[in-house]
Amino acid sequence: MALESTPNHTQTVAGWAAHDSSGKIVPFIFKRRETGVNDVSIKVMYCGICHTDLHFVNNDWGITMYPVVPGHEITGVITKVGSNVKNFKIGDRVGVGCLAASCLECEFCKNSQENYCDQIQFTYNGIFWDGSVTYGGYSDMLVADHRYVVHVPDNLPMDAAAPLLCAGVTVFTPMKDCQLVESPGKKVGVVGLGGLGHVAVKMAKAFGHHVTVISTSPSKETEAKQRLGADSFIVSTDDEQMQRGKRTLDVVLDTVSAQHSLGPILELLKVNGTLALVGAPDRPIELPSFPLIFGKRSVKGSMTGSMKETQEMMDVCGKHNITCDVELIKPDQINQAFDRLARNDVRYRFVIDIAGNSKL
């Protein structure tokens, strides 16, 4: 069903969209639905640029529905509240992440794991309950079902908190699953020091762990240790360093989305250690059997987090004052930001100043 023909889509919104696989972002005027009884309307202040946005605008995964308005790291202020909504009020500082709708009926939805619902629909490039295509946070306002919205703690700046809605919860959830949030004193490895990796280092340190960054870039050692607080640094292409690191880590978070072998990383884990994959290489990754078998090691995946986990993550970040290191850009700089992101030329997350509140 075309968005324009959905009857209750009456709110005209200005945003930024890609119209084909060239991935070029241009201004785009479109319609959003009226604020329903379970909805909140949000004036978008900031929106982070996630690597997923790049994949979608370029149709790298072959599933993009053009025009696509990306953006699922959204912070803003509530301007309207539906009559059934009790936990939000006008003026609240809020965030919207990857999820827009789920079936609400399955075992996962009923157990606060709706991110694994097989009918999950995302904040952009999804199909909402009314049949319309979802448009994301590269826009000046958003209508969201209140069940997929979280509160942003008052002490967190809205720009640096925006990437927590995707990057933050993506690394928080596997940490929670591996009992790292409540039990300090573990040896934790983080592979890759990008948008996800730098937040993972901050969280792991805040939770009281010894943190080792594993990277192909020797130049990142200084910032990993001095800026982010990592305890150790291993250059993954240095065989001697990798040899010294064998069987030293309890848990490793792999945030790398480029092609790489898991064999050498698995060797860094202690017996019974866990490797959690949160990066998403587009081709199958190499997983040799011997490091798994001889170390009784596990490899697991993790996809963002539930809304309950997302709120918990935001609250924990508020408590520990964890934010992302961001570079603010104006909406007319999105294409340049995409080009730089494709070259990993950002420390560590671009955030679009949608409302034009910051002096850039």
LUMGU-939749 format. One line per 8 residues: for each residue y, z, x of C-alpha. Coordinates in pm, 1 decimal. Each point is the difference from the previous one (the first is absolute). Last residue first. Example, Ala and Ser with C-alpha at 12.3 -4.5 7.8 and 13.67 -1.06 7.14 Angstrom:
<pts>
-106.0:714.0:1367.0  -344.0:66.0:-137.0
</pts>
This chain:
<pts>
2402.6:1408.0:2802.9  182.3:280.2:-181.7  -257.0:121.2:-249.3  33.2:-17.4:-377.9  -67.7:-371.8:-46.7  -232.0:60.9:-298.5  -291.1:-191.9:154.6  32.0:140.6:352.7
-321.1:-166.7:114.8  -222.2:210.3:225.8  -163.7:-144.2:310.9  -265.5:223.8:150.6  -83.0:114.9:350.6  172.6:-75.4:232.7  -7.7:-374.1:-67.3  -95.9:-309.6:198.4
-365.3:-23.4:-100.2  29.2:-381.9:32.7  -72.0:-54.7:-372.6  238.2:290.4:-65.5  275.1:-188.0:184.3  -40.0:-309.7:-216.1  -20.0:213.5:-316.3  318.9:183.0:104.1
177.6:-331.9:48.8  -103.7:-100.1:-352.3  110.4:334.3:-146.0  349.7:-12.2:154.2  182.2:-97.9:-320.7  -134.5:318.1:-162.6  181.1:216.7:256.5  -197.7:173.4:273.5
-79.7:358.2:98.8  -224.2:60.7:298.9  -235.6:287.8:-67.6  -179.1:285.7:173.0  -202.0:144.6:-284.6  44.2:350.0:-135.8  -169.3:336.8:51.1  204.9:311.2:-78.8
-309.0:224.1:13.3  38.3:131.3:-358.3  147.3:-326.3:-131.1  -278.4:-196.7:164.8  -251.2:233.5:-165.4  172.6:-53.4:-337.0  -6.8:-378.7:43.4  -369.1:12.6:97.9
-84.0:214.9:-303.4  186.4:-246.2:-222.3  -195.0:-291.2:150.6  -327.2:192.7:-29.0  56.5:55.4:-372.7  103.3:-364.6:-38.4  -322.7:-104.5:167.9  -4.1:-122.7:356.8
45.1:-306.9:222.5  -345.6:-159.5:43.1  -238.5:176.0:237.7  -286.9:-138.2:205.1  -279.0:178.5:178.5  -183.1:-25.6:329.5  -239.3:279.5:87.6  -143.9:114.4:333.1
-347.4:128.0:77.0  95.5:-57.2:365.2  -291.5:-212.7:114.3  -26.9:-180.4:-334.5  364.9:-89.6:-52.2  70.0:-89.5:363.9  -320.9:-209.1:-5.4  71.2:-196.5:-319.4
290.6:-218.3:107.7  273.7:-43.8:-261.9  216.6:-306.8:57.4  261.5:-50.0:-269.9  -22.4:-250.8:-281.8  311.8:-219.2:-31.8  325.2:89.8:-178.8  46.5:318.3:199.6
85.7:285.9:-237.2  123.2:317.3:168.7  -120.2:322.2:-165.9  -334.4:51.5:171.3  -119.3:357.5:46.8  -225.6:62.6:301.2  -192.6:323.8:-34.7  -169.7:212.9:264.5
-356.4:130.6:-27.6  -39.1:-11.4:380.6  349.8:-10.8:145.0  206.9:-311.8:-48.7  141.9:-207.5:286.6  -309.5:-223.9:-4.9  91.8:-106.4:-355.4  323.5:-149.4:134.8
-187.7:-213.9:255.4  -229.7:-137.8:-271.8  260.4:-57.7:-273.5  81.1:-350.7:124.4  340.1:-150.0:-76.4  174.6:-250.8:-231.1  349.7:110.5:-96.9  78.8:245.4:-282.6
-4.6:308.8:220.9  23.1:340.2:-171.3  -324.7:148.6:133.4  -4.4:373.3:-66.6  -234.4:181.8:238.5  -162.7:335.6:-73.1  -170.1:257.9:221.6  106.9:-147.4:337.0
-126.8:55.7:356.6  -332.3:-185.7:10.2  125.7:-264.2:245.8  366.1:30.2:104.4  -64.6:-28.4:374.1  -181.1:-330.6:-58.9  291.4:-132.8:-209.8  241.6:87.5:281.7
-221.3:-176.0:256.4  -49.1:-306.3:-219.5  375.7:-53.5:-46.6  39.3:-237.4:-297.5  20.3:291.8:-244.2  291.4:161.8:181.7  -58.6:365.5:-80.8  282.1:242.4:-71.1
-11.3:377.7:-26.4  193.6:282.4:-166.0  195.1:-203.4:-256.9  340.7:145.7:-93.7  161.8:-296.8:-175.8  302.3:-65.9:221.5  -120.2:137.7:332.1  -373.3:-68.6:-11.7
-31.3:-320.3:-199.5  342.6:-117.9:121.0  -102.0:30.0:364.1  -345.0:-149.3:-49.6  118.8:-308.8:-190.5  45.5:-215.3:311.4  -375.0:20.0:70.1  -52.8:-223.3:-307.1
-364.9:-48.4:-106.4  13.4:336.1:-176.4  -199.3:319.3:-51.6  220.6:300.5:-82.5  -160.3:340.1:55.7  100.8:295.3:-217.2  -97.7:365.6:40.4  24.3:141.5:-351.8
225.0:248.3:-177.9  66.2:-159.6:-339.4  351.9:-99.3:111.7  -154.3:-178.4:300.6  -239.2:-195.2:-224.5  284.0:-88.3:-235.0  234.4:-129.3:272.1  -277.8:-201.7:165.5
-107.5:-149.8:-334.8  361.1:-94.0:-75.6  21.0:-195.1:329.0  -332.3:-168.5:-67.1  80.1:-131.2:-346.4  318.2:-190.9:86.7  -117.9:-87.6:350.0  -166.7:197.1:278.6
-355.7:-127.6:-5.5  -316.2:209.5:17.9  59.8:367.8:-79.5  -239.2:255.2:146.4  -39.7:357.4:-120.0  -138.8:297.0:192.4  -22.8:293.1:-241.3  185.2:330.8:10.1
132.7:27.4:-354.6  -199.9:22.7:-325.5  209.4:-54.3:-316.0  111.9:-362.8:30.8  -276.5:-115.1:235.6  -290.6:48.4:-238.9  -131.4:-355.9:58.5  80.4:-100.5:-359.5
352.2:141.4:46.0  51.8:-206.8:312.3  -141.2:-300.3:-185.6  261.5:56.6:-273.5  300.0:60.2:226.8  -25.8:-333.1:184.5  38.8:-224.6:-305.7  225.3:258.6:-169.2
264.5:-38.9:268.4  -16.7:-378.3:45.2  22.4:-62.1:-376.7  242.6:241.2:-168.1  89.3:152.7:340.5  186.9:-323.3:70.7  285.0:113.1:-230.8  55.5:345.1:155.6
223.4:-130.4:282.0  234.6:-162.9:-252.5  0.3:278.3:-259.9  76.4:279.3:245.8  -250.3:286.3:-44.8  136.3:347.3:-80.0  -3.2:-48.8:-378.0  -371.2:-78.5:-15.9
-72.4:-345.8:-151.7  -173.4:29.9:-338.1  -280.3:-242.2:-76.6  -47.1:-296.7:-236.0  -323.6:-164.4:-116.4  -59.0:220.4:-305.2  362.5:-58.6:-102.5  -72.5:-364.7:-84.9
253.3:-194.7:203.0  311.1:-204.9:-75.8  179.9:-112.9:316.1  357.7:-72.6:97.1  198.7:-176.8:272.7  -285.3:-211.3:128.2  -220.7:-31.3:308.6  -202.5:281.4:-156.4
-277.9:-193.4:-164.3  -64.5:-248.1:-280.6  -308.9:34.4:-216.9  -128.5:-306.9:-186.5  -1.2:49.1:-376.8  -312.3:48.1:-210.9  128.1:306.1:-188.3  -224.3:234.0:202.0
152.0:-126.2:326.2  -145.8:-285.6:205.6  43.9:48.4:373.8  199.5:-192.7:261.8  226.5:301.9:43.1  -38.8:368.4:-77.8  -378.2:-41.4:3.3  -255.9:-11.4:-275.9
-321.8:199.9:18.9  -277.1:-129.9:-225.2  -281.0:106.3:233.3  149.1:349.5:13.6  -1.3:108.9:366.3  373.9:87.0:11.9  -71.2:196.0:-318.8  -159.4:277.8:201.9
146.6:282.3:-207.8  -338.8:84.4:-157.2  56.2:-165.2:-342.0  126.4:-322.5:159.5  -303.4:-8.9:230.5  -253.8:73.8:-275.1  145.0:-280.4:-214.3  245.4:34.8:-291.7
357.9:-25.6:135.3  -52.4:-378.5:54.0  247.8:-21.2:288.5  369.1:-84.2:26.1  288.8:-37.2:245.9  -139.4:122.1:332.6  136.0:-81.1:346.4  275.9:258.8:31.6
283.1:117.3:-222.8  232.1:282.1:105.1  237.5:231.8:-178.5  329.7:184.4:25.6  70.8:138.0:-348.8  333.3:-99.8:-157.8  -133.8:-39.3:-354.4  -304.4:220.7:-52.3
-364.0:-6.7:102.9  -304.8:213.3:-87.5  22.8:-26.8:-380.0  -33.9:-370.4:-75.4  -106.8:-79.0:-355.9  350.4:-105.0:-112.5  55.6:-241.9:288.2  248.2:93.1:274.2
299.5:-200.1:123.2  204.6:-9.1:322.8  -247.5:152.7:246.4  113.2:-21.5:362.1  -158.8:-204.2:275.5  -265.2:-30.4:266.7  -242.0:-289.3:31.0  -271.8:-75.5:250.4
-183.0:-260.6:-208.4  213.8:-309.8:54.1  -59.0:-367.4:-68.2  153.8:-225.6:-268.4  -246.1:-290.8:-21.9  87.5:-329.6:-169.1  -278.2:-86.6:38.6  -339.2:160.4:-66.5
-154.7:84.2:338.7  -379.8:19.1:20.3  -86.4:-215.1:302.5  -6.6:291.7:244.8  261.9:-144.5:236.9  216.7:-105.1:-296.8  305.2:-1.1:231.5  199.4:228.5:-231.9
-309.7:214.6:-51.1  -95.5:49.9:365.6  359.3:87.8:95.0  25.5:252.6:-281.9  -329.5:154.9:117.0  163.9:69.6:338.3  226.2:240.3:-190.8  376.8:-34.8:-33.3
147.6:322.8:-134.9  214.0:7.5:-314.4  319.7:197.4:-47.5  233.5:99.1:-282.9  -178.2:-140.6:-305.2  153.1:115.8:-328.1  -308.1:118.8:-185.2  -96.8:-33.9:-364.8
-270.0:239.5:-117.7  -287.4:-92.9:-223.9  -240.4:170.1:-239.6  204.8:-70.9:-316.8  93.5:-345.0:128.6  304.1:-97.9:209.6  49.8:-364.9:-94.3  -193.1:-243.2:215.6
146.8:-172.0:302.5  160.8:-342.4:13.2  83.2:-221.4:298.8  282.5:-108.1:231.8  -110.8:-97.7:350.5  179.8:4.8:335.7  -204.7:-175.2:270.7  -289.2:103.9:224.5
-172.7:-271.2:202.2  -376.7:50.0:9.0  -67.1:-368.5:71.8  -288.3:72.7:-236.4  215.0:-58.2:-307.6  264.8:159.7:-221.4  76.7:314.9:201.0  212.9:250.6:-187.5
310.8:218.9:19.9  138.1:197.0:-291.4  258.0:10.4:-275.6  -120.0:134.4:-334.4  52.2:-103.8:-361.4  -154.3:247.8:-243.1  -155.9:-170.7:-303.0  -369.0:-14.8:75.8
-116.1:127.2:-340.9  -118.2:-341.7:-120.5  -207.8:-116.9:298.4  86.8:-369.6:5.9  218.5:22.6:312.9  -282.8:168.5:190.2  -233.3:-290.5:-53.9  -334.9:97.7:-146.7
</pts>
